[in-house]
């Protein structure tokens, strides 16, 4: 295995100067090596702007170990011009490990849009202000075989958002809060859209979040779908919407399409979900009247509101 330390490529561990170029140079060196490679980010603070790590790489395996703190620019406008702070494009065989921290300020802090990749952080901490706009902690889209493990996320939007074309996603041991929970969607943005399937979300803790486990789609025609999802072993602590399927998604009720969602939702399991809701209705299934949610299974779900059993709301949903 060939080692690449970002310090040897000009990264500055004091946070005083921009290390974006140093990180990209380390990536390009590792990506261009035929051997298995190891990129190391030692302890320290590294100021970086938007980073896109691009394939296709000669290396069949790239391990990135992050022990330092990666800091976004204070000027939100710098990141506002980019869709993501970190992204992987057309790469495979990437693993991100370590106990580092991502201290972020902007939109979609981490994006995994790489086929056959597991390019999402494991064992890391991701932080953005609770009132920061569009700061999805981790966004997964058009990706297969991704694992997100042992990660703490504090942000102003979804802790983890899962977009179209996601398959075989495993999420485990995640703490979320503040934030908007773990969300599949929003879907039905386009008429032709790849589906989401085989997703497992296990051992999660949500504290004072807007949502817990959510599936959301716009009320628009679409050929998209969600199937084979397992939400297992979650703790809710004062969560506004612990369990939600919303096929009439329209934030702030602005520019709502007012149609019917074409997304087909089937085979969704909620198992061992417990804790407290900050609103009377802890479970809300608001599904499409033309495409009802089917195969919805709840097992050992115990959610309370003010020390009493919480309520549920169900529309166009079939399950047990």
C-alpha positions in Angstrom: 0.0 0.0 0.0 1.3 3.5 -0.9 1.0 6.3 1.7 0.2 9.9 0.9 0.2 12.5 3.8 -1.6 15.7 2.9 1.1 17.7 4.7 3.6 16.6 2.0 1.4 18.2 -0.6 1.1 21.6 1.0 -1.8 21.2 3.4 -1.6 23.6 6.4 -2.5 22.0 9.8 -2.8 25.4 11.5 -5.9 26.5 9.6 -4.2 29.7 8.7 -4.1 29.2 4.9 -6.3 27.4 2.4 -5.4 23.7 2.1 -7.8 22.9 -0.8 -4.9 22.5 -3.3 -3.0 20.2 -0.9 -5.9 17.9 -0.5 -6.5 17.7 -4.3 -2.9 17.1 -5.0 -2.8 14.2 -2.5 -6.0 12.8 -4.0 -4.6 13.0 -7.6 -1.4 11.3 -6.6 -3.3 8.5 -4.9 -5.8 8.2 -7.7 -3.1 7.9 -10.3 -1.2 5.1 -8.5 -1.9 1.5 -9.5 -1.2 0.2 -6.0 -3.7 0.3 -3.1 -3.3 3.8 -1.5 -3.7 5.4 1.9 -4.3 9.2 2.3 -3.7 10.5 5.8 -4.9 13.8 7.3 -3.1 14.2 10.6 -4.4 16.1 13.7 -4.7 19.8 13.1 -7.2 22.3 11.5 -7.4 22.4 7.7 -9.2 25.2 5.9 -10.7 24.0 2.6 -13.1 25.2 0.1 -15.3 23.1 -2.2 -13.6 19.8 -3.0 -14.5 17.4 -5.8 -12.5 14.2 -5.8 -12.8 12.8 -9.3 -12.1 9.3 -10.8 -11.7 7.2 -12.7 -8.7 6.0 -10.6 -5.9 3.6 -11.4 -6.0 2.6 -7.7 -8.6 -0.1 -6.9 -8.7 0.9 -3.2 -8.2 4.3 -1.6 -8.4 4.6 2.2 -8.7 8.1 3.6 -8.0 8.4 7.3 -9.0 11.8 8.8 -7.8 12.5 12.3 -7.8 16.3 12.0 -10.6 18.9 11.8 -11.6 20.0 8.3 -13.0 23.6 8.4 -15.1 25.3 5.8 -14.6 29.0 4.9 -16.5 31.4 7.2 -17.9 33.2 4.2 -21.1 31.3 3.3 -21.1 32.8 -0.1 -17.9 30.8 -1.0 -19.8 27.5 -0.6 -23.1 28.8 -1.7 -21.8 28.8 -5.3 -21.2 25.1 -5.1 -23.7 22.3 -4.7 -21.5 20.5 -2.2 -18.5 21.1 0.1 -17.1 17.6 -0.4 -18.0 15.3 -3.3 -16.8 12.1 -4.9 -17.5 11.8 -8.7 -17.2 8.6 -10.7 -15.0 6.8 -8.2 -15.2 3.4 -6.5 -13.4 1.5 -3.7 -13.0 4.5 -1.4 -13.2 4.1 2.4 -13.1 7.1 4.8 -12.2 6.3 8.4 -10.9 8.2 11.4 -12.1 10.4 14.3 -11.9 13.7 12.5 -14.4 16.5 12.5 -16.0 18.3 9.5 -16.8 21.8 10.6 -19.0 23.1 7.8 -20.9 26.2 6.9 -22.5 25.5 3.6 -24.8 23.4 1.5 -24.7 19.6 1.2 -21.6 19.2 3.2 -20.7 15.8 1.9 -22.0 14.2 -1.3 -21.5 10.6 -2.4 -22.5 10.3 -6.0 -20.2 7.5 -7.1 -21.2 4.1 -8.4 -20.0 1.1 -6.4 -18.4 3.3 -3.8 -18.4 3.5 0.0 -17.1 7.1 -0.1 -18.9 8.4 3.0 -17.2 9.1 6.4 -17.1 6.6 9.2 -16.3 7.4 12.7 -16.4 11.2 12.0 -18.2 14.2 13.4 -19.9 16.7 11.0 -21.0 20.0 12.4 -22.9 23.0 11.0 -25.1 25.5 12.8 -28.6 24.4 13.5 -30.0 27.4 11.7 -27.7 27.1 8.6 -29.7 26.6 5.4 -29.5 23.6 3.1 -26.6 22.0 5.1 -27.3 18.4 4.5 -24.7 16.5 6.5 -24.2 13.6 4.1 -26.0 13.3 0.7 -26.0 9.9 -1.1 -27.2 9.7 -4.7 -26.6 7.5 -7.7 -24.6 5.3 -5.5 -24.4 1.6 -4.7 -22.9 -0.3 -1.8 -22.3 2.7 0.5 -21.7 2.4 4.2 -22.0 5.3 6.7 -20.9 4.1 10.2 -20.4 5.6 13.6 -20.9 9.3 12.6 -22.2 12.2 14.7 -24.0 14.9 12.7 -25.2 18.3 13.8 -26.6 20.4 11.1 -29.3 22.8 9.8 -30.9 20.3 7.3 -31.1 16.6 6.9 -28.3 14.8 8.8 -28.3 12.2 6.0 -30.3 12.7 2.8 -30.8 9.8 0.3 -31.5 10.7 -3.3 -32.5 8.8 -6.4 -30.4 6.0 -7.7 -29.3 4.8 -4.2 -29.0 1.0 -3.8 -27.6 -1.2 -1.0 -27.0 1.6 1.5 -26.1 0.7 5.1 -26.3 3.3 7.8 -25.4 2.4 11.4 -24.6 4.1 14.7 -25.6 7.6 13.7 -26.3 10.4 16.2 -28.3 13.3 14.7 -29.2 16.6 16.3 -29.8 19.4 15.7 -31.0 18.6 12.1 -34.0 17.4 10.1 -33.3 13.7 10.6 -32.5 11.0 8.1 -34.5 11.4 4.9 -35.1 9.5 1.7 -35.8 12.2 -0.8 -37.1 14.6 -1.7 -38.1 12.5 -4.7 -40.4 13.2 -7.7 -38.4 16.2 -8.7 -38.3 14.7 -12.3 -40.6 12.5 -14.3 -37.9 10.0 -15.0 -36.0 9.2 -11.8 -34.1 6.2 -10.6 -35.4 4.4 -7.6 -34.2 3.9 -4.0 -33.9 0.3 -2.8 -32.3 -1.9 -0.2 -31.6 0.7 2.5 -30.9 -0.2 6.1 -30.8 2.4 8.9 -29.8 0.8 12.2 -28.9 2.0 15.7 -29.6 5.7 15.4 -30.3 8.4 18.0 -32.2 11.6 17.2 -32.1 14.5 19.7 -34.3 17.6 19.4 -34.6 17.2 15.6 -37.4 18.3 13.3 -37.8 14.7 11.9 -36.5 11.3 12.7 -37.0 8.7 9.9 -38.6 10.3 6.9 -39.5 9.5 3.3 -40.6 12.5 1.3 -41.7 13.2 -2.3 -43.2 16.1 -4.1 -46.8 15.7 -5.4 -45.7 15.2 -9.0 -45.8 12.5 -11.6 -42.7 10.3 -11.5 -41.6 6.8 -12.4 -39.4 6.6 -9.2 -39.9 4.3 -6.3 -38.7 3.4 -2.8 -38.6 -0.3 -1.7 -36.9 -2.6 0.7 -36.1 -0.1 3.5 -35.4 -1.2 7.1 -35.5 1.3 10.0 -34.2 -0.7 13.0 -33.4 0.3 16.6 -33.9 4.0 16.8 -34.2 6.3 19.9 -36.2 9.5 19.6 -35.5 12.3 22.1 -38.0 15.2 21.8 -38.4 14.8 18.0 -41.2 16.7 16.2 -42.0 14.0 13.6 -40.3 10.7 14.6 -41.7 8.6 11.8 -43.0 10.2 8.6 -43.9 9.3 5.0 -44.9 12.5 3.2 -45.9 12.3 -0.5 -47.2 15.9 -0.4 -43.9 17.4 0.5 -43.8 21.2 0.0 -41.6 23.1 2.5 -43.1 26.4 3.7 -46.1 25.7 1.3 -44.4 27.7 -1.4 -44.8 26.8 -5.1 -46.6 23.5 -4.3 -47.3 21.5 -7.5 -50.7 20.3 -6.2 -50.7 17.1 -8.2 -50.3 13.5 -7.1 -47.0 11.8 -6.3 -46.1 9.0 -8.7 -43.5 7.6 -6.4 -44.3 4.0 -5.5 -43.4 3.2 -1.8 -43.4 -0.5 -0.8 -41.9 -2.8 1.8 -40.9 -0.4 4.5 -40.2 -1.8 8.0 -40.0 0.1 11.3 -38.7 -2.1 14.1 -37.8 -1.2 17.7 -38.4 2.6 17.5 -38.8 4.2 20.9 -38.6 7.5 22.7 -40.5 10.8 22.8 -42.3 13.0 20.3 -42.5 16.8 20.8 -45.8 16.8 19.0 -49.0 14.8 19.6 -48.8 12.9 16.2 -45.6 10.9 16.3 -46.3 8.7 13.2 -47.6 10.3 10.0 -48.1 8.4 6.8 -49.5 10.8 4.2 -49.3 8.8 1.0 -50.5 9.3 -2.6 -54.1 8.4 -3.3 -53.2 7.1 -6.7 -50.1 5.2 -5.4 -50.8 4.2 -1.9 -47.9 3.1 0.3 -47.9 -0.7 0.6 -46.1 -3.3 2.7 -45.6 -0.8 5.6 -44.8 -2.8 8.7 -44.4 -1.5 12.3 -43.1 -3.8 15.0 -42.3 -2.8 18.6 -42.8 0.9 18.1 -43.2 2.8 21.4 -43.4 6.6 21.1 -44.9 8.9 23.8 -46.0 12.5 24.0 -46.1 14.1 27.4 -45.7 10.7 29.1 -48.7 9.3 27.2 -49.0 7.2 24.1 -48.6 9.4 21.0 -51.0 9.5 18.1 -50.7 8.4 14.5 -52.1 9.7 11.2 -52.6 7.4 8.2 -53.8 8.3 4.7 -53.6 5.9 1.7 -51.3 3.4 3.5 -51.5 -0.4 3.7 -49.6 -2.4 6.2 -49.6 -4.0 9.6 
